Amino acid sequence: MVFVYARSENGKRIILLDSTRESLRCRQRNRNMDNSKVNHMRFASYKETLKSMKRNNTKVVGPYVFYSMSRL
């Protein structure tokens, strides 16, 4: 398991995800049922997370377990 910092859809919150590399890879390359692309995750580095916590006084939400199965 890998801990990853990701930004929310609006970019104001940082979420801590507990995931595997395979799950994250599947999510980045995934497609919807109508064959349209899924919005990719926007990852944040540890230093970027610390800066946004100091500057914007935001809290890190999580950790959440993120697990997705591949189609194969």
SVG drawing of the C-alpha trace seen along z (x, -y; Angstrom):
<svg xmlns="http://www.w3.org/2000/svg" viewBox="-22 -32 30 42">
<polyline fill="none" stroke="black" stroke-width="0.4" points="0.0,0.0 1.1,-3.5 0.0,-6.8 -0.7,-9.4 -1.8,-13.1 -4.4,-14.1 -6.3,-17.4 -10.1,-17.5 -12.1,-18.4 -12.2,-22.1 -8.5,-22.0 -9.2,-23.4 -8.8,-20.3 -6.1,-17.7 -7.1,-14.1 -4.8,-11.3 -5.4,-8.1 -4.2,-4.6 -3.9,-2.7 -1.8,-0.5 0.1,-1.5 -2.0,0.7 -5.2,-0.9 -3.9,-4.4 -2.7,-3.4 -6.1,-1.9 -7.8,-5.1 -5.6,-7.3 -6.3,-5.3 -9.9,-4.5 -12.9,-5.2 -16.6,-5.6 -19.4,-3.4 -20.0,-5.7 -16.2,-5.5 -15.4,-9.0 -12.3,-9.7 -12.5,-9.9 -11.1,-13.1 -7.6,-12.3 -6.4,-12.7 -4.3,-15.7 -1.6,-14.6 0.2,-16.9 3.7,-16.4 4.3,-16.3 6.0,-19.8 3.1,-21.2 0.7,-19.8 2.6,-21.4 2.7,-24.8 -1.0,-24.8 -1.7,-23.8 0.3,-26.8 -0.8,-29.3 -4.5,-28.5 -5.0,-26.9 -6.5,-23.8 -6.6,-20.3 -5.7,-17.0 -8.7,-14.8 -8.4,-11.0 -6.8,-8.5 -9.3,-6.8 -8.8,-3.4 -8.8,-3.7 -9.0,-0.3 -10.1,0.3 -10.1,3.5 -8.9,3.6 -11.2,4.6 -9.1,7.6"/>
</svg>
